[in-house]
Amino acid sequence: MSDNGIVNSGSDVVGTMVYDERGNILQYSGIGKSRKQDITQLTMLPVDKDGFASVTDQSAGLKVSLYTKDQMTVVTYKKILN
């Protein structure tokens, strides 16, 4: 994953995932179901003071955004333009 990429402003979220501090998936939708392998990398991302971070997965063509609070993380996946 890298930290660059252009988000298609007309795109919709193609998946979500919610996981706890142990990496247990609590809820998912769309492609979130098949992205469990992301948790290891996402837990290493530095978040801003409000708990937000985002990266681009160029190989999958996705913008990955996350929000962490109270040992829970919400992840959204959006398609990007190449």
C-alpha positions in Angstrom: 0.0 0.0 0.0 1.2 3.5 -0.7 0.0 6.9 0.4 -0.8 8.3 -3.0 -3.6 7.8 -5.6 -6.5 9.7 -7.0 -9.9 8.9 -5.7 -12.7 8.8 -8.3 -15.1 11.4 -6.8 -18.0 9.6 -8.4 -17.1 6.2 -6.9 -19.0 4.6 -4.1 -17.6 2.6 -1.2 -17.0 -1.0 -2.4 -16.5 -2.5 1.0 -16.1 -1.9 4.7 -14.6 -3.8 7.7 -14.8 -3.3 11.4 -12.2 -5.0 13.6 -11.1 -4.9 17.3 -7.7 -4.5 18.9 -7.0 -8.3 18.5 -7.7 -8.2 14.7 -11.0 -10.0 15.0 -13.4 -8.9 12.3 -16.7 -7.9 13.8 -18.5 -6.7 10.7 -17.9 -6.4 7.0 -19.6 -5.6 3.7 -18.7 -5.9 0.1 -15.0 -6.6 -0.5 -14.3 -6.2 3.2 -15.1 -9.9 3.6 -12.0 -10.9 1.6 -9.5 -8.3 3.0 -8.7 -9.8 6.4 -5.0 -9.8 5.3 -5.0 -6.0 5.4 -5.4 -5.9 9.2 -1.7 -6.5 9.9 -0.7 -3.6 7.7 -3.5 -1.3 8.8 -2.7 -1.7 12.5 0.8 -0.3 11.8 -0.4 2.9 10.1 0.1 6.1 12.0 -3.2 7.8 12.6 -3.7 11.5 13.1 -4.7 13.1 16.4 -8.4 12.3 15.6 -7.8 8.7 14.8 -7.9 8.9 11.0 -5.5 7.5 8.3 -5.6 6.6 4.7 -3.5 4.8 2.1 -3.8 3.6 -1.4 -3.5 0.0 -2.5 -2.3 0.5 -6.1 -2.3 -3.2 -6.9 -6.0 -3.5 -6.0 -7.0 0.0 -7.2 -8.4 1.0 -3.8 -8.2 4.0 -1.5 -8.3 2.6 2.0 -9.4 4.9 4.8 -9.7 4.0 8.5 -10.8 5.5 11.8 -9.7 4.1 15.1 -11.3 4.8 18.5 -11.6 2.8 21.7 -9.7 -0.2 20.4 -12.1 -0.5 17.4 -11.2 0.3 13.8 -13.6 1.1 10.9 -12.1 0.6 7.4 -13.7 1.8 4.1 -12.6 0.8 0.6 -13.2 3.0 -2.5 -12.2 2.4 -6.1 -9.6 4.8 -7.5 -8.6 6.0 -10.9 -5.3 4.7 -12.3 
